[in-house]
Structures are given as structure tokens and as C-alpha cells.
Amino acid sequence: MVFPALQLACLIFNRSCKLCTVKSFEMAVFETQKSRINSDMLSRYISRPICFVGRVEKVNPTGKSFSLSDGEGKSASVELNEPLDEELSGVVEVLGMVSNKGTIMASAYNILREDKGIPFDLELYNEVLKVIHDFPQHYPFEIATSG
């Protein structure tokens, strides 16, 4: 049985990502499948490629790091190799690897525009993540990115 809310919340946005210029690291992230996770799951995915969706809380003045809050309001730190060249706000999808310190080392990010005044429901997204991780045999979703 597939829940309609699950189908809606699991849409993968087909937009171009902003690359964070890392060579071999970037290739490792882009050529492997990535698990979608929230802040509670960071420690289980150290040195593994992940996808994290959250709302921008704070951007470091240097532009080389920022923090996101997930659907439960818990924070995750994101580090970039190059400073941001654009304003970052709203909901952001980050592809990267989790460091030993639990920081997301971003290889790419994608700002999820909230079209037509319809906000991205992070709480629903978080509930979907829990279902996917609780029942992996029924929801073998991982992101495969080429290129």
C-alpha cells in the first residue's frame, strides 16, 4: 500500500544543483546512491553520501557554512568548500557526506523554491523519512544522481 502523502512528499525536485567544487569527493557523492536523512540520523551516516532537506536558519558571514533545521526543528551544520555566491534562504536540499563531527560536507545544494505561495511541508517530509527508514523493505528509496 502506498500512502498518497508519501507519494507527494517523496517527489524529487528535478532542478539544477549548485555545485560546491570538490573533485574526487564530488565524484564519490554523485556516483553513488544517497540516503535521505534528518538530524537524528546524522551519526549513523558518517562518511556516507546523504541528502538532507532543511530550512536555512543561519548563514556564516564567511559564506562557507550554514545551518539547517529539519522537520523536527533540530539543527544540522553544513560546510562548503567555496563561499556562497548567492543569498541562501528558505528550504534547501544538500547532497554531501557526513563528517566524523556530524557536519554535512556539501558537494552540491539546491534551493527548493516555494512556488505559488505553497510552503514546503518539512514536518510531513520528516514523517515520510521515518516511514522510509522504519520499513526499508517496502520503500527502497535512495537517490541516484548521474553526472
SULQUI-V885770 format. One record per run of one state. SS is the DSSP state (H for helix, E for strand, L for the rest). FROM is the first residue (numbers start at 1). TO is the last residue. Records with the same first field share a line. If there is no record, write none. Layout:
# SULQUI-V885770
SS = FROM-TO ; FROM-TO
This chain:
# SULQUI-V885770
L = 1-3 ; 10-17 ; 20-23 ; 31-33 ; 38-38 ; 47-48 ; 60-64 ; 70-74 ; 80-90 ; 99-103 ; 113-114 ; 118-121 ; 135-142 ; 144-147
H = 4-9 ; 24-30 ; 39-45 ; 115-117 ; 122-134
E = 18-19 ; 34-37 ; 46-46 ; 49-59 ; 65-69 ; 75-79 ; 91-98 ; 104-112 ; 143-143
